[in-house]
C-alpha cells in the first residue's frame, strides 16, 4: 500500500466519527471516548519513541518541532474562537463551524504530512504514524460534525465538513511528496503537531474522568505502540 492509500483510510475515520454524531449512536460515542484515551497514549509514544528520534537526526529539527506545536495552538485556540476536542453539546453561532473547520484543517493537513514523512524514513515508521493518525480521526470527526450541528448546519454539511478534514490529510501526503521543504522537515513539523494534539487536545478530554477503563485505555495506547513496533519490526524493513 502507498502512503496515499493509508491517508485515504485515515480520512475515512473522519467520516465514521461524523456518522456516529449525525446518527446519534450513543453506544458508538462511548467507544470513541475510549479511542480518545487509547489514541492519546499511542500518539504520545509514537512521537517520543518514533518520530522525534528520527527528526532530531536532521539539522534544525527542534525549531521545526516547536513551530508545529505552536502553529496548532495558533490555529485552534487563537484564530478559532471556540474549539475543544470531543462532542459539542452547546448551541453555537453558524460561523463557529467554519472557524473550527479552518482550525482543524491545519492539523489534519499535517496528519498527512506525518504519514508521508514516516514512510520516507521507513515502512515501519510510516505504518506506526498512520496508526497514530487513524486513532484520533474518529474523535476528530465527532468534533467537526457536532460543531457544525451545534451551529445550526444540517447533517449533510456536518458530514461534508468531516470529509473536508479527510481531504486535507490526503493533500498533506501529496504535497509532502511534491514540495522539498516538507519532505525535508515534515517529520519534525508533524511531530510537534502530533505532540500538541495528544497532550493538549486529547488528554484534557478524559483526564478529569475517574475510573479504570479510561486509565487502562490511555496506558494501553502506549503499550499498544510498543507492541505494534515489535510486530512490525518482524515483518517490515527499517
C-alpha positions in Angstrom: 0.0 0.0 0.0 1.1 3.5 -0.8 1.1 6.5 1.7 -1.8 7.9 -0.2 -3.8 4.7 0.4 -3.1 5.0 4.1 -4.1 8.6 4.1 -7.4 7.7 2.5 -8.1 5.0 5.1 -7.3 7.6 7.8 -9.7 10.1 6.2 -12.5 7.5 6.4 -12.1 7.7 10.1 -13.2 11.3 10.0 -16.4 10.3 8.2 -17.1 7.4 10.6 -16.8 9.8 13.5 -19.2 12.2 11.9 -21.7 9.4 11.1 -21.7 8.4 14.8 -22.8 12.0 15.6 -25.4 12.5 13.0 -27.0 9.1 13.7 -27.0 9.8 17.5 -25.2 6.4 18.1 -24.6 6.8 21.8 -23.0 3.3 22.1 -20.6 4.3 19.4 -19.8 7.6 21.2 -18.9 5.6 24.3 -16.4 3.5 22.2 -15.0 6.7 20.7 -14.4 8.1 24.2 -12.1 5.1 24.8 -10.5 5.8 21.4 -9.6 9.3 22.7 -7.7 7.9 25.7 -6.1 5.0 23.7 -5.2 7.3 20.9 -3.6 9.8 23.2 -1.3 7.1 24.7 -0.4 5.7 21.3 0.3 9.1 19.9 2.5 10.2 22.8 4.5 7.0 22.4 4.7 7.4 18.7 6.0 11.0 18.9 8.5 10.3 21.7 9.8 6.9 20.7 9.3 7.0 16.9 9.1 10.5 15.3 11.3 12.7 17.5 14.4 10.4 17.4 14.3 10.3 13.6 13.5 14.0 13.3 16.4 15.0 15.7 18.8 13.2 13.4 18.3 16.1 11.0 19.6 19.7 11.3 17.3 22.3 12.8 14.7 19.7 13.9 13.9 21.2 17.4 12.9 24.5 15.8 10.6 22.8 13.4 9.1 20.7 16.2 8.4 23.8 18.2 6.9 25.6 15.1 4.5 22.7 14.5 3.5 22.7 18.1 2.8 26.5 18.2 1.1 26.5 14.8 -1.7 24.2 16.0 -2.2 26.3 19.1 -2.5 29.4 16.9 -5.0 27.7 14.6 -7.1 26.1 17.2 -7.1 28.4 20.2 -6.2 31.9 18.9 -7.6 32.2 15.4 -10.6 29.9 16.3 -12.9 31.5 18.9 -14.5 28.3 20.1 -12.8 24.9 20.0 -12.3 21.8 22.0 -12.0 18.1 21.1 -15.0 15.9 21.6 -18.7 16.2 21.1 -20.0 19.8 21.2 -23.3 19.9 23.1 -23.9 23.7 23.4 -25.5 26.0 20.8 -23.0 27.9 18.7 -23.1 30.5 16.0 -23.1 29.5 12.4 -19.6 30.8 11.9 -18.2 28.6 14.7 -18.4 25.5 12.4 -16.4 27.3 9.6 -13.7 28.5 12.1 -13.4 25.0 13.6 -13.0 23.6 10.1 -10.3 26.0 9.4 -8.5 25.3 12.7 -8.7 21.6 12.3 -7.7 21.6 8.7 -4.2 22.7 9.5 -3.7 19.8 11.9 -5.3 17.3 9.6 -3.1 18.5 6.8 -0.1 17.7 9.0 -1.6 14.3 9.7 -1.0 13.6 6.0 2.5 15.2 6.2 3.2 12.9 9.1 2.2 9.8 7.3 4.2 10.7 4.2 7.2 11.7 6.2 7.1 8.5 8.2 7.2 6.4 5.0 10.1 8.5 3.7 12.1 7.2 6.8 10.9 3.6 6.7 7.9 1.4 6.1 7.7 0.6 9.8 7.6 4.2 10.9 5.1 5.0 8.2 2.7 2.4 9.4 3.1 3.4 13.1 2.5 7.1 12.3 -0.6 6.0 10.2 -2.0 4.1 13.2 -1.4 7.1 15.5 -3.2 9.3 13.0 -6.1 6.9 12.5 -6.8 6.5 16.2 -7.6 10.2 16.6 -9.5 10.5 13.3 -12.7 9.2 14.9 -12.9 11.8 17.7 -11.8 14.4 15.2 -14.8 13.6 13.0 -17.1 13.7 16.1 -15.7 17.2 16.9 -16.2 18.6 13.4 -19.7 17.2 12.9 -21.0 18.1 16.3 -19.7 21.7 16.0 -21.4 22.1 12.6 -24.7 20.7 14.0 -24.4 23.0 17.1 -24.1 25.9 14.7 -27.4 25.1 13.0 -25.9 23.4 10.0 -27.6 20.3 8.5 -26.4 16.7 8.6 -25.0 16.8 5.1 -22.9 19.8 5.8 -21.7 18.2 9.0 -20.6 15.1 7.1 -19.2 17.3 4.3 -17.0 19.2 6.8 -15.6 15.9 8.2 -14.9 14.8 4.6 -13.0 18.1 4.1 -10.8 17.2 7.0 -10.1 13.9 5.3 -9.2 15.6 2.1 -6.8 17.9 3.9 -5.0 14.7 5.1 -4.7 13.4 1.6 -3.4 16.8 0.5 -0.8 16.6 3.1 0.6 13.4 1.7 0.5 14.7 -1.9 2.3 17.9 -1.0 4.9 16.3 1.1 5.9 14.2 -1.9 5.9 17.3 -4.2 7.4 20.1 -2.0 11.0 19.5 -1.0 10.9 21.6 2.2 8.1 19.5 3.5 9.9 16.3 2.5 13.0 17.6 4.5 11.3 19.0 7.6 7.8 17.5 7.5 8.6 14.8 10.1 9.8 17.4 12.6 6.8 19.8 12.0 4.3 16.9 12.2 5.9 15.6 15.4 5.2 19.0 17.0 1.7 18.9 15.7 1.1 15.3 16.9 2.5 16.1 20.3 0.2 19.1 20.7 -2.9 17.1 19.6 -2.1 14.2 22.1 -1.2 16.4 25.1 -3.4 19.5 24.6 -6.4 18.2 22.7 -6.9 14.5 23.7 -5.6 14.2 27.3 -7.8 17.1 28.6 -10.9 15.3 27.2 -10.5 12.4 29.6 -8.1 13.3 32.4 -10.9 14.5 34.7 -12.8 11.2 34.3 -12.1 8.7 37.0 -12.3 5.0 36.6 -10.3 2.0 35.4 -11.5 1.9 31.7 -10.2 5.3 30.7 -6.8 4.9 32.5 -6.4 1.4 31.1 -7.1 2.7 27.6 -4.5 5.5 28.0 -1.7 3.3 29.2 -2.9 0.6 26.9 -2.3 3.0 24.0 1.3 3.5 24.9 1.7 -0.3 25.3 -0.1 -0.8 22.0 2.5 1.3 20.3 5.3 -0.8 21.7 3.5 -4.0 20.7 2.9 -2.7 17.2 6.5 -1.7 16.7 7.7 -5.1 17.8 5.3 -6.8 15.5 6.1 -4.6 12.5 9.8 -5.0 13.2 9.4 -8.6 12.4 7.7 -8.0 9.0 8.8 -4.6 7.6 12.3 -3.3 6.8 13.5 -0.2 8.6 
